[in-house]
Amino acid sequence: MGKCVSKEASELSDLLDNNGEIDIKHVQTLVKWARSGDAEQQCRAARALAKLAELDENQVLIVDKGALKPLGDLLGSASVDIQRAAAAALANLALAEPNQMKIADELGLENIIMLAQSPDLQVQQHAAGAIANLAYENSEMEAKMVEKGALPPLVTLGKSSSQEVGCEAAAALANLARNPDNRMKIVDENALEPLLHLAMSPHIETQRQAGRALSNLCLSEETRPAIVQRGAIKIFADLSSSPLNEVVRHGVTGLVNLSKDYSAKMVEDGAVGPLLGLLKSQNEEVQILAVQTLANISDLEANRSHLIHHNAVPVLISLTRTDNQDLHTIATHVLTNVASAGGLSQSC
């Protein structure tokens, strides 16, 4: 006698066979399939749950319907295809803040970190994505991830030949670097070299994530010497010349974070030109970050002649005529500094 298949399971099977649209009503059946001993059903279930979890409104519901434990079991499957699908589902589910502690408690952060050490590139990518998503704007998780040993595998993944793996590793390190207690640990784990390399990637999202990680690391005074020593100022200046505002913002944020302590190095490494270009940006946040960096540079008397040489005065004067009070105030500060070097009389 053959197996009895429910109408819902039969309908779901037909939908998957024909690439049809599935929805949240199918989750209970998918959870059953994930718990079955049938590898084909397990793989189909994990892939379908990963797809459903791409939608924000489904993520908490999937966990509430009991999907975490079977997905966690599938991470240890002998089938790489099943591991990939389960890891993708987990990474998507980790985007929802209510799911984050449940994932940590039910599956164990150690197991997720161990997954990042898989020899399979797709599993690595999804595992790094899960770590990044679990730590996103979650200070408790940021600390726990580092305590449980996430940094060594993430640094290794940052050196991957796979662009996708490196990008997810950079995103995870960026989120972990939001925590001040993690920043020096990240530097000590030799993360700077892969992050600086990733920041020079031709892949825009990789640039963005690596730039975000590096600019977060610059927030702590103790990390700055190592960051500057490895040539980060030139890389931040290059990022500041990107056509994409999100990349530009992380580049100029890195520069402003370093500019008080390393203003002479900023001039030496060619940051002034890109910064002056950013003063003409249509994005006021970028303009403010750029002019604040120039203000810090101009506070060192020896730097003021370099601003004059780069013809900074006309664009700074134009900022004093804007309606934005912050831009007006900071630009006036730079002009006052430059005037002490004779910059205004030479330019008028």
Secondary structure, DSSP 8 states (H G I E B T S, - for coil): ------HHHHHHHHHHHTT----GGGHHHHHHHHHSS-HHHHHHHHHHHHHHTTSHHHHHHHHHTT-HHHHHHHTT-S-HHHHHHHHHHHHHHTTSHHHHHHHHHHH-HHHHHHHTT-SSHHHHHHHHHHHHHHTTT-HHHHHHHHHTT-HHHHHHHHT-S-HHHHHHHHHHHHHHTTSHHHHHHHHHTT-HHHHHHHHT-S-HHHHHHHHHHHHHHTTSGGGHHHHHHTTHHHHHHHHTT-SSHHHHHHHHHHHHHHHTT-HHHHHHTT-HHHHHHHTT-S-HHHHHHHHHHHHHHHTSGGGHHHHHHTTHHHHHHHHTTSS-HHHHHHHHHHHHHHHTTTHHHHH-
